[in-house]
């Protein structure tokens, strides 16, 4: 059912001197256009797991649900709205974004009526629609109305009877969801990992612990009266938790780990590297879900390292931080090495072009940018990241916004300070997509 959109980018008036056509070709019916939009959404945003022992995928159950509900269902229309929105942005076709907006507002009315029926409200369809409408708002995010996705993240939380927080979602999936959702949400972990040693904690548990610790740290570091003993205790907790993450990493099976498939040579550029061309190794993964798991792991580990260094500075001791600095460097290189896999259409073709020095980055599926942008933004805000690398990360976010049609990535690239719930709402919607 999945099919890549073949529409070209619409030339601008400044490119041609003429206003180019932006309507539906007369020989193609409106119904056919909507069918193609649905197929393009499945291509762009669904990661169907080829091995559920290694990957959950992303919106993995959507296609089967669409076959059951049909092309005229609200679920299908939600997918179409997202598809029209993203293609309208990246192909410079205002008629598509206008159609997306019309469909979206019609869906809001339809969904509100449907949710009045308890049997509909407690269904996989309603959860899927709410998640996809949240993705729509992330795609359409602009400075004038950047935070509307929070409403849909709150909707997901309300349906699952939890607080609107990715940590609460992780905890609920681990064992606290209402019984009615047990058959809808697959498995017991958002970040299901086939560890070679089951004695180690799940990544979900480690992420929950990290979230709690980072929240405590924010409060303590903001308080100039915090006791130095308490800060040292907190630093020790962060160090212990970092070691647990390392043990988790070492316990992974080989098929789950990244594979080095090429490299970008040093000295290709004296300024900010072009997207995908930061010097160093390039890695491939089993699929985009697995790549997203690793970058989530890296982002949180880097936050813990940054916290450890901040706490050492706060207590004003001379503790050797060489190990932390080396760990941070490796984690940053690993994240950078994953960017071409997330963003390019043909990784091996990209590597051949690198060797010939004829690189043109052709955008891959939009879901790659969607799953990368939150970890990348979080890391780009850490002061332990070298300035040139932060600039490179922001240029990648700009590229995701322009080439993959995800407006929120463009906002992240502006280096704006967002409220915490703005970021966590986006993470929650992404996590929900990993569940369904």
C-alpha positions in Angstrom: 0.0 0.0 0.0 2.9 2.4 0.7 4.0 4.5 -2.2 6.4 7.5 -2.4 4.9 10.7 -3.7 6.3 11.5 -7.2 5.1 15.2 -7.4 8.1 17.5 -8.1 8.9 20.6 -6.1 6.8 23.5 -7.4 9.1 26.2 -8.9 8.8 29.5 -7.3 7.9 32.7 -9.2 11.5 34.0 -8.7 12.9 30.8 -10.2 10.9 31.0 -13.4 9.4 34.5 -13.6 6.0 32.8 -14.0 3.4 31.5 -11.5 3.4 27.7 -11.9 0.3 25.5 -11.7 -0.6 24.3 -8.2 -3.8 22.5 -8.6 -4.9 18.9 -9.1 -4.4 17.6 -12.7 -7.8 17.4 -14.4 -7.4 13.8 -15.4 -7.0 12.7 -11.8 -10.0 12.5 -9.6 -10.2 14.0 -6.1 -10.7 10.5 -4.7 -7.5 9.3 -6.4 -5.5 12.2 -5.0 -6.7 11.3 -1.5 -5.8 7.6 -2.0 -2.3 8.6 -3.2 -1.9 10.9 -0.2 -2.8 8.0 2.1 -0.3 5.7 0.4 2.4 8.5 0.7 1.7 8.8 4.4 2.3 5.1 4.9 5.5 5.3 2.9 6.7 8.4 4.8 5.7 7.7 8.4 5.2 4.0 9.0 8.1 1.8 10.0 6.8 -1.8 9.7 8.9 -4.1 11.8 10.5 -6.9 9.9 11.4 -8.6 13.2 9.4 -7.9 16.3 12.2 -9.5 18.4 14.4 -6.5 17.4 12.0 -3.7 16.7 8.6 -2.3 17.5 8.5 -0.1 14.4 6.6 3.2 14.2 2.9 3.1 13.6 3.5 -0.5 12.9 -0.2 -1.5 13.3 -1.6 1.3 11.2 -1.8 -0.4 7.8 -3.7 -3.4 9.1 -6.1 -1.0 10.9 -6.6 1.0 7.7 -7.5 -2.2 5.8 -10.1 -3.0 8.4 -11.6 0.5 8.6 -11.4 1.6 5.0 -10.3 4.6 3.0 -13.3 6.8 4.1 -12.6 6.3 7.9 -11.5 9.2 10.1 -8.2 7.3 10.6 -7.5 7.4 6.8 -8.5 11.1 6.7 -6.1 11.9 9.5 -3.3 10.2 7.6 -4.2 12.1 4.5 -4.2 15.4 6.4 -0.7 14.8 7.6 0.4 13.8 4.1 -1.1 16.8 2.4 0.5 19.1 5.1 4.0 17.7 4.8 4.0 17.5 1.0 2.6 21.0 0.8 5.5 22.3 2.9 8.4 20.4 1.3 7.1 20.7 -2.3 6.1 24.4 -2.0 2.4 23.6 -2.9 0.0 25.8 -0.9 -3.0 24.0 -2.3 -2.0 20.9 -0.5 -1.5 22.7 2.9 -4.9 24.4 2.4 -6.5 21.0 1.8 -4.7 19.6 4.9 -6.1 22.4 7.1 -9.7 21.8 5.8 -9.5 18.1 6.5 -7.9 18.6 9.9 -10.6 21.0 11.2 -13.3 18.6 9.9 -11.6 15.8 11.8 -11.5 17.7 15.0 -15.3 18.0 14.9 -15.8 14.4 13.9 -13.4 13.1 16.6 -15.0 15.2 19.4 -18.4 13.6 18.5 -17.0 10.1 18.2 -15.2 10.3 21.6 -18.6 10.9 23.3 -19.2 7.2 22.7 -17.2 5.2 25.4 -16.7 2.2 23.1 -15.0 4.5 20.5 -13.0 6.5 23.1 -11.5 3.3 24.4 -10.4 2.0 21.0 -7.1 1.7 19.2 -8.5 3.8 16.4 -9.1 6.8 18.7 -5.6 6.5 20.1 -4.1 6.3 16.7 -6.1 9.2 15.3 -5.2 11.4 18.3 -1.5 10.6 17.9 -1.6 11.3 14.1 -3.3 14.6 14.6 -0.5 15.5 17.1 2.0 14.7 14.3 0.0 17.1 12.1 0.5 19.9 14.5 4.2 19.2 14.8 4.4 19.3 11.0 2.4 22.6 10.7 4.2 24.2 13.7 5.1 27.9 13.0 6.3 30.6 15.3 2.8 32.1 15.4 1.2 28.8 16.5 4.0 26.5 17.6 2.5 24.6 20.5 -0.9 23.2 19.4 0.5 19.6 19.4 0.3 19.8 23.3 -3.5 19.5 23.0 -3.2 16.1 21.2 -0.5 14.9 23.6 -2.9 15.7 26.4 -5.6 13.8 24.4 -3.3 10.7 24.3 -2.7 11.0 28.0 -6.5 11.4 28.7 -7.3 8.3 26.7 -4.7 6.3 28.6 -5.7 7.8 32.0 -2.2 9.1 32.7 -0.5 12.5 33.1 0.7 14.2 29.9 4.3 13.2 30.3 6.5 10.8 28.4 7.8 9.4 31.7 4.3 8.6 32.8 3.7 6.9 29.4 6.8 4.8 29.9 5.7 3.9 33.5 2.2 3.1 32.5 3.2 0.8 29.7 5.5 -1.0 32.2 2.5 -2.0 34.2 0.0 0.8 35.0 -2.3 1.0 32.0 -6.0 0.5 32.5 -7.0 -3.1 31.6 -9.0 -1.9 28.6 -5.8 -0.8 26.9 -3.8 -4.0 27.5 -4.8 -5.5 24.2 -4.4 -2.3 22.2 -0.9 -1.3 23.3 1.7 -3.9 22.4 4.2 -5.2 24.9 5.6 -3.9 28.2 8.2 -1.4 27.0 8.2 1.5 24.6 11.9 0.9 24.0 11.8 -2.9 23.8 15.3 -4.2 23.6 16.5 -7.8 23.2 19.3 -7.7 25.8 21.7 -10.6 25.7 21.5 -10.7 29.5 18.0 -10.2 30.9 19.4 -9.4 34.4 19.9 -5.8 33.3 17.2 -3.2 33.6 15.1 -2.2 30.6 15.9 1.1 28.9 12.4 2.3 29.9 13.3 1.9 33.6 16.6 3.7 33.1 14.9 6.6 31.3 12.3 6.9 34.1 15.0 7.0 36.7 16.9 9.6 34.6 13.9 11.8 34.2 13.3 11.9 38.0 16.9 12.6 38.7 17.2 15.4 36.1 14.0 17.1 37.5 15.5 17.0 41.0 18.8 18.4 39.7 17.0 21.3 38.0 15.4 22.3 41.3 18.6 21.9 43.4 20.8 23.8 40.9 18.3 26.6 40.6 18.5 27.1 44.4 21.6 28.9 45.4 21.1 27.7 49.0 21.4 24.0 48.1 23.8 22.2 50.4 27.1 21.0 48.9 26.6 17.6 50.5 23.3 17.1 48.8 24.8 18.2 45.5 27.6 15.6 45.9 25.1 12.9 46.7 23.2 13.9 43.6 26.4 13.7 41.5 27.1 10.2 42.8 23.6 9.1 41.8 24.1 10.5 38.3 27.4 8.7 38.1 25.9 5.4 39.2 23.0 5.8 36.8 25.4 6.5 33.9 27.2 3.2 34.7 23.8 1.4 34.5 23.3 2.8 31.1 26.8 1.6 30.1 25.9 -1.9 31.3 22.7 -1.8 29.3 24.7 -0.8 26.2 27.2 -3.7 26.7 24.3 -6.2 27.1 22.8 -5.6 23.7 22.8 -8.3 21.1 25.0 -7.7 18.0 22.0 -7.4 15.6 20.7 -4.5 17.6 23.9 -2.5 17.6 24.9 0.0 14.9 27.1 -1.2 12.0 29.8 1.0 10.5 29.4 1.0 6.7 31.6 4.0 5.6 33.1 7.3 6.6 33.4 10.9 5.6 37.1 12.0 5.4 38.6 14.6 7.6 39.1 18.1 6.1 36.2 18.1 3.7 35.1 21.5 5.0 36.6 24.4 7.0 33.2 25.8 8.0 30.0 24.1 9.2 29.7 20.7 7.4 26.9 20.2 5.0 24.1 17.9 6.3 25.4 14.3 6.5 29.0 15.3 5.9 30.4 15.7 9.4 33.8 14.0 9.2 33.9 10.5 10.7 32.2 7.2 10.7 28.7 6.5 9.2 26.5 3.9 10.8 23.6 1.8 9.6 20.9 0.2 11.8 18.4 -2.6 11.7 15.7 0.0 11.1 14.7 3.6 12.1 13.1 2.4 15.4 16.4 0.9 16.4 18.3 4.0 15.4 15.8 6.1 17.4 16.4 3.9 20.5 20.1 4.4 20.3 19.8 8.2 19.9 17.4 8.4 22.9 19.9 6.5 24.9 22.7 8.8 23.8 20.7 12.0 24.5 19.9 11.0 28.0 23.5 9.8 28.7 24.8 13.1 27.5 22.4 14.9 29.8 23.6 12.9 32.7 27.3 13.6 31.9 26.5 17.3 31.5 24.7 17.2 34.9 27.7 15.4 36.5 30.1 18.2 35.3 27.7 20.9 36.4 27.5 19.4 39.9 31.3 19.1 40.1 31.5 22.8 39.2 28.8 23.7 41.8 30.6 21.9 44.6 33.8 23.5 43.5 36.0 20.4 43.7 38.8 19.3 41.4 37.5 15.9 40.5 39.1 14.5 37.4 36.5 14.5 34.6 38.6 12.9 31.8 36.3 9.8 31.6 33.2 11.9 31.3 34.7 14.1 28.6 35.8 11.0 26.6 32.4 9.4 27.0 30.7 12.6 25.8 32.9 12.7 22.8 32.1 9.1 21.8 28.4 9.6 22.3 28.4 12.7 20.2 30.3 11.0 17.4 27.9 8.1 17.5 24.9 10.4 17.3 26.4 12.3 14.4 27.3 9.0 12.7 23.6 8.1 12.7 22.4 11.3 10.9 22.8 10.1 7.3 20.9 6.9 8.1 18.0 8.9 9.5 17.9 11.4 6.7 19.0 10.1 3.4 17.0 8.0 0.9 19.8 5.7 -0.2 22.6 5.4 2.3 24.9 3.3 0.1 24.3 5.7 -2.8 25.1 8.6 -0.5 28.4 6.9 0.5 29.3 6.4 -3.2 28.7 10.1 -3.8 30.9 11.0 -0.8 33.7 9.0 -2.4 33.3 10.8 -5.7 32.8 14.2 -4.0 29.5 14.7 -5.7 27.2 14.6 -2.7 23.6 15.6 -3.0 21.5 14.7 0.0 18.2 13.2 -1.2 15.7 13.2 1.7 14.6 9.8 2.9 11.3 9.0 4.7 10.0 11.8 6.9 9.8 9.5 9.9 13.6 9.5 10.0 13.7 13.2 10.7 10.7 13.0 13.1 12.5 10.4 15.3 15.8 12.2 15.2 14.8 15.8 15.9 14.0 15.6 19.6 17.2 13.9 20.7 19.2 16.2 18.3 17.6 19.3 19.7 18.1 18.2 23.3 21.8 17.5 22.7 22.3 20.7 20.7 21.4 22.7 23.8 24.1 21.1 26.0 27.2 23.2 26.7 29.4 20.1 26.7 28.8 20.0 22.9 31.5 22.0 20.9 30.0 25.1 19.3 30.8 24.0 15.7 29.0 20.7 16.4 26.0 22.5 17.8 25.9 24.6 14.7 25.9 21.5 12.6 23.1 20.0 14.6 21.0 23.1 14.1 21.7 23.0 10.3 20.4 19.4 10.3 17.3 20.5 12.1 16.8 23.2 9.5 17.2 20.6 6.7 14.6 18.3 8.4 12.2 21.2 8.5 12.7 22.2 4.8 13.3 18.8 3.1 11.0 16.6 5.2 8.3 19.2 5.8 8.4 19.1 9.6 7.8 22.6 10.9 8.8 21.9 14.5 12.3 21.0 13.4 12.7 24.4 11.8 11.7 26.0 15.1 14.2 23.8 17.0 16.9 25.0 14.6 16.3 28.7 15.6 17.9 27.8 19.0 14.8 29.1 20.8 14.3 28.2 24.5 11.0 26.3 24.7 9.0 25.5 27.7 9.6 22.0 29.0 6.1 20.8 28.2 6.6 21.9 24.6 9.4 19.4 24.2 7.9 16.6 26.3 4.6 16.8 24.5 6.4 16.1 21.2 8.4 13.3 22.8 5.1 11.8 24.1 3.5 11.8 20.7 6.6 10.1 19.2 6.6 7.5 22.0 2.9 6.8 21.3 3.7 6.2 17.7 6.3 3.6 18.8 3.6 1.8 20.8 0.9 1.5 18.1 
